[in-house]
Each structure stands twice: as C-alpha cells, then as structure tokens.
Amino acid sequence: MANFNPEHKTVLDNMILGYPQIRPGKMFGFPAYYVGKKLCICLYEQGVGIKLPEQIAAKLLETDQNVIPFQPMGKSKMREWIQINLQRSEDYRKYQDVFDEAIRHLMAQQEK
C-alpha cells in the first residue's frame, strides 16, 4: 500500500485542483496531478515530486534545503524532477510559485 501524508494531499488538492488543466490521478499508487496525459505533480512517501524546467529544478536543488532529487522506487535521478520534503503540510503553500511553474511547463509541452 502506498505511503503518503494525507494532510499533504488535502493542501495540494486545495492549491491546484482549481486549475482547469489539472486532473487528479495516481502514480505508482500515490495521488498525482496530471496536465493532459503528462504527470506534473505527485505525492510520494513524505514529500511531493514536481516536474519543472531543468534549469529551475537544478537551481532549487542547489539553493533549497527542503529539495532533493526525485527518485521514486529507488530509480535514477530525473533531471526535470525534484522532491520537496516538508513536515508541515501548510508549508507547501509557500511553494505556490513552484507548483504554478510546473503547471505552465507541462502546458507548454502539451502545446508542442
């Protein structure tokens, strides 16, 4: 059974399900959010995985102590993916601009 923080899901649902481009789904049994058919954001264990432009992901990995490479199920690091690990679910609201960027990034990929 997938292990994730349900409080994180409640906050993320409130933050991003209002976007008409976002649809909820699952990734490896974890709650996830898609733009079209592309995975954009997902809960994974005690954190949240996010797909971003490579340069933004790299900068966050260098500058934010809450950000680690996203490596679900022990897989290799993915250059456009990060994972944000926060104890308090409400603190994900401070990353609204990161979530917005992820959604814009996936929307732009859909248009290509």
FENHURA-V612055 format. One line per field, one symbol per residue. ss: DSSP state (h for helix, s for strand, l for the rest). phi: phi as a letter, one per 20 degrees, with the letter a starting at -180 (. if undefined). psi: psi as a letter, one per 20 degrees, with the letter a starting at -180 (. if undefined). Layout:
# FENHURA-V612055
ss: ???
phi: ???
psi: ???
This chain:
# FENHURA-V612055
ss: lllslhhhhhhhhhhhlllllssssssllssssssllsssssssslsssssllhhhhhhhhhhlllsssllhhhllllllssssslllhhhhhhhhhhhhhhhhhhhhhhhl
phi: .fdbeffgfgffgffcffffeecfacclnegbcddmeefdbbebleccececggffgffffeddfedcfecflmffgdfdcccddcfegfffffdgffffffffgfffffff
psi: pporohhgggggghhiiiphipqqbqokiqqrpqocjppgqqqocjapppprqghgggghhhioiiprqompkjrqqphjqrppoqgpghihhikghgggggggghghhhi.
